Amino acid sequence: MSGILLSVLGGGVADTGVNATGGNETVTTGGFTYHVFTGNGTLSVTRGGTAKLISLGAGGSGGCDAAGGGGAGEVDSLFEVTLADSTSYSVTIGAGGITPGNSQAGVNGGNTIFGSLLTSLGGGGGANQPLNSGLGRTGGSGGGNAWSLTSTPSNASGSNTNVGGAGLSGFFGGGGGGATQAGFAGNSDGNTSGGKGGLGIALTAIDSNLTTGNFTSFTTSNSAIVASGGSGSANAGSANTQSQTGSGTSGTGSGGTTVINAVDSTSFGSGGSASGAGGGSEPERGRPGVAGLLIVRYE
């Protein structure tokens, strides 16, 4: 009887795994297939089944003038979904919060969306100095407060998110919240600078296969540590060179005392750093947040 069945099935056991196409890069390694989306696209599923998603909302941008750093995007880690046969799923990668206008608060990062199954929230924009009562915007992780609000940290919502740091009188903004740590308060380390951004998370801590050696989409600067908060700024004293860089691997920029010395963030889902006061005709503009990321994994 078994021999007859095997003959009907083509001489062996039918493959029941997920079969799909799509993404900026597709890699099979370590017993899994991965579809990496760094931009908008579609996952086209021929044969469905169980998959897991790693999804990051985009980071919010930093504020201007003794302002708060942008918050990191929400991190959904190995979120399980059931993919249907012969179905296409749209993928929207959240855009980083844009550089705000002159002397304005930071802008929230965009949401990363997988069909109707998952939305990962963008991070909150960092506060500008007395605008919006100095409170960092609510997002995935919250944006840092401006110097004028020394309590009531910004709100965070979603998975693996944290609040932004408080400001400090004397013109020191707070850092944006990161995936594993809240943003630091302004001048919290006593070096007359804005607060550090909260630390993010290593992609390899979520899945050990997500290395730069396995994926061309990943570099040390964009993926070793993702979803870190942007650093706050000061308009007196020193630029914040104490952001959570992890020996240069987090990709989170440092806040500045002027627009020029605020440094851009580079890692997926990280918040932008805040700028200090402009000089003369120099505009006061925080740095942009970084776009999100979505990875589909299945066996």
C-alpha positions in Angstrom: 0.0 0.0 0.0 2.8 2.4 0.9 4.5 1.7 -2.4 1.4 2.7 -4.3 1.1 5.9 -2.4 4.7 6.8 -3.1 4.2 6.2 -6.7 1.1 8.5 -6.8 3.1 11.2 -5.0 6.0 11.0 -7.4 8.2 8.6 -5.5 8.7 10.7 -2.3 7.2 12.9 0.4 5.7 16.2 -0.9 7.4 19.4 0.2 5.1 21.3 2.6 7.3 24.3 3.4 6.5 27.9 2.7 7.4 29.1 -0.9 7.5 32.8 -1.5 9.3 35.5 -3.4 10.0 39.2 -2.8 12.2 41.6 -0.9 15.5 43.4 -1.6 17.5 40.2 -0.7 16.6 36.6 -0.2 19.0 34.3 1.7 18.8 30.7 2.9 21.1 30.0 5.8 21.1 28.1 9.1 18.0 26.2 8.2 15.9 29.2 7.4 14.9 31.3 4.4 14.9 35.1 4.9 13.4 37.8 2.8 14.9 41.2 3.7 12.9 44.4 2.9 14.8 47.6 3.2 12.3 49.4 1.0 8.6 49.0 0.1 7.7 45.9 -1.8 5.5 42.7 -1.9 5.9 39.2 -0.5 4.2 36.9 -3.0 3.4 33.6 -1.4 2.8 30.5 -3.6 2.5 28.0 -0.8 1.7 29.3 2.7 2.5 28.3 6.2 4.0 29.7 9.4 6.6 32.5 9.3 8.1 34.9 11.7 8.7 38.6 11.2 11.4 40.9 12.5 10.1 44.4 12.0 11.4 47.8 13.0 9.5 51.1 12.7 11.6 54.1 11.6 13.3 56.5 14.0 12.0 60.0 14.8 14.1 63.0 14.0 15.8 65.2 16.6 14.6 68.6 17.7 16.4 71.9 17.5 18.1 74.1 20.0 18.8 72.5 23.4 16.4 69.9 22.2 15.5 66.2 22.6 16.9 63.3 20.4 14.5 61.3 18.3 13.1 58.0 19.6 13.8 54.6 18.1 11.1 52.7 16.1 9.3 49.8 17.7 11.0 46.4 17.4 8.7 43.4 16.8 10.9 40.4 17.3 10.0 37.0 15.8 6.3 37.9 15.5 4.6 34.7 14.3 2.1 34.9 11.4 0.4 32.4 9.1 0.9 33.1 5.4 -2.0 32.0 3.1 -1.5 30.1 -0.1 -1.5 32.2 -3.4 -1.6 35.5 -1.5 0.5 38.7 -1.8 1.4 40.8 1.2 2.3 44.4 0.8 5.3 45.7 2.8 5.7 49.3 3.8 9.0 50.3 5.3 8.6 53.3 7.6 10.5 56.4 6.5 12.8 58.1 9.0 11.4 61.3 10.6 12.4 64.2 8.3 14.7 67.0 9.3 12.4 69.5 11.0 12.0 73.1 10.0 14.0 75.9 11.5 13.7 75.9 15.3 11.0 73.1 15.3 10.4 69.9 17.1 11.5 66.6 15.5 9.1 64.6 13.4 7.9 61.0 14.2 9.3 58.2 12.1 6.9 56.2 9.8 5.3 52.9 10.7 6.6 49.6 9.1 3.6 47.5 7.9 3.2 43.9 6.8 -0.1 43.5 5.0 -2.9 43.6 7.7 -0.9 41.4 10.0 1.6 43.7 11.7 2.4 47.4 12.3 5.6 48.5 14.0 5.4 52.1 15.2 7.8 54.8 14.2 9.7 56.6 17.0 8.7 59.9 18.5 10.3 63.2 17.4 12.5 65.0 19.8 11.1 68.2 21.4 12.2 71.7 20.6 13.1 74.0 23.4 10.0 75.7 24.7 7.6 74.5 21.9 5.0 71.8 22.7 5.7 72.3 26.4 9.1 70.8 25.8 7.7 67.2 25.8 9.1 64.7 23.4 6.6 63.2 21.0 5.1 59.8 21.7 6.0 57.1 19.2 7.4 53.6 19.4 10.2 54.8 21.7 9.5 58.4 22.8 11.5 61.4 21.8 13.7 63.2 24.3 12.4 66.3 26.1 13.8 69.8 25.5 15.7 71.6 28.3 12.5 73.3 29.5 10.8 70.1 30.7 12.7 68.5 33.5 10.2 65.8 34.4 7.4 63.8 32.7 9.3 61.8 30.2 7.7 61.2 26.8 5.5 58.2 26.4 6.5 55.0 24.6 4.2 52.4 23.0 4.5 49.0 21.4 7.1 46.2 21.8 10.7 46.8 22.9 10.4 50.5 23.4 11.3 53.0 26.0 10.6 56.6 27.1 12.8 59.6 26.1 15.0 61.4 28.6 14.1 64.5 30.6 15.6 67.9 29.8 17.7 69.9 32.3 17.5 73.6 33.0 20.6 75.3 31.6 19.8 74.3 28.0 20.4 70.5 27.9 18.0 68.3 26.0 17.2 64.6 26.8 18.1 61.6 24.6 15.5 59.6 22.7 14.4 56.2 24.0 16.0 53.0 22.5 14.9 49.4 22.1 16.5 48.3 25.4 17.0 51.4 27.4 15.3 54.8 28.1 16.9 58.0 26.9 19.2 59.7 29.3 18.4 63.1 30.9 20.3 66.2 29.7 23.7 66.6 31.3 23.3 63.3 33.1 27.0 62.5 32.9 28.0 66.0 34.0 29.9 66.9 30.8 27.6 69.8 29.9 26.0 68.0 27.0 22.6 66.7 25.9 21.5 63.3 27.2 22.6 60.1 25.5 20.1 58.2 23.4 18.9 54.9 24.8 20.7 51.8 23.6 19.2 49.6 20.9 19.5 45.9 20.2 21.8 43.8 18.1 20.1 42.0 15.2 22.2 38.9 16.1 20.6 39.0 19.5 17.2 38.4 17.8 18.6 35.9 15.3 22.2 34.8 15.2 22.1 34.3 11.4 21.6 38.0 10.7 25.2 38.8 10.2 27.0 41.0 7.7 28.7 37.9 6.4 25.4 36.3 5.4 23.6 39.4 4.1 24.7 42.1 1.7 22.0 44.3 3.0 23.7 44.6 6.3 26.8 46.5 7.3 28.3 47.2 10.7 27.0 50.8 10.7 23.4 50.0 9.7 22.7 46.8 11.5 25.1 45.7 14.3 23.0 47.6 16.8 19.6 48.8 15.6 16.8 51.0 17.0 18.9 53.2 19.3 17.7 56.6 20.5 19.1 59.8 19.1 21.2 62.0 21.5 19.9 65.3 22.9 21.7 68.6 22.3 22.9 71.6 24.3 23.3 75.2 23.2 26.1 75.8 25.6 29.0 73.7 26.7 30.1 70.6 24.7 28.7 68.6 21.9 27.4 65.2 23.0 30.1 62.8 22.1 28.8 60.3 24.6 26.0 58.9 22.6 25.4 55.1 22.7 27.9 54.3 20.0 29.1 50.9 21.3 32.5 51.5 19.8 30.9 52.9 16.7 28.4 50.1 16.1 25.1 51.5 17.2 24.8 54.0 14.4 23.3 56.6 16.7 24.6 60.1 16.0 25.7 62.5 18.7 23.9 65.7 19.5 25.6 69.0 19.0 25.9 72.6 20.3 25.5 73.8 16.7 23.8 72.4 13.6 27.2 71.5 12.2 28.4 69.2 14.9 25.2 67.2 15.3 26.0 63.8 13.7 23.7 61.7 11.6 22.4 58.3 12.8 22.9 55.3 10.5 21.4 52.1 11.9 17.9 50.8 11.0 15.1 52.3 13.1 17.4 54.7 15.1 16.4 58.2 16.1 18.1 61.3 14.8 20.3 63.5 17.0 19.2 67.0 18.1 21.0 70.1 17.0 22.2 73.0 19.1 21.5 76.7 18.6 22.3 78.0 15.1 24.9 80.7 14.7 24.0 83.9 13.0 22.0 83.0 9.8 22.7 79.3 10.4 19.3 77.4 10.6 18.6 75.3 13.7 17.5 71.8 12.5 17.7 68.4 14.1 19.0 65.4 12.2 16.7 62.9 10.5 15.7 59.5 11.8 16.6 56.3 10.0 14.2 54.1 8.0 12.8 50.9 9.3 13.4 47.3 8.3 11.3 44.1 7.8 12.5 40.5 7.6 10.4 37.5 6.9 11.8 34.2 8.1 10.5 30.6 7.6 11.8 27.1 7.5 
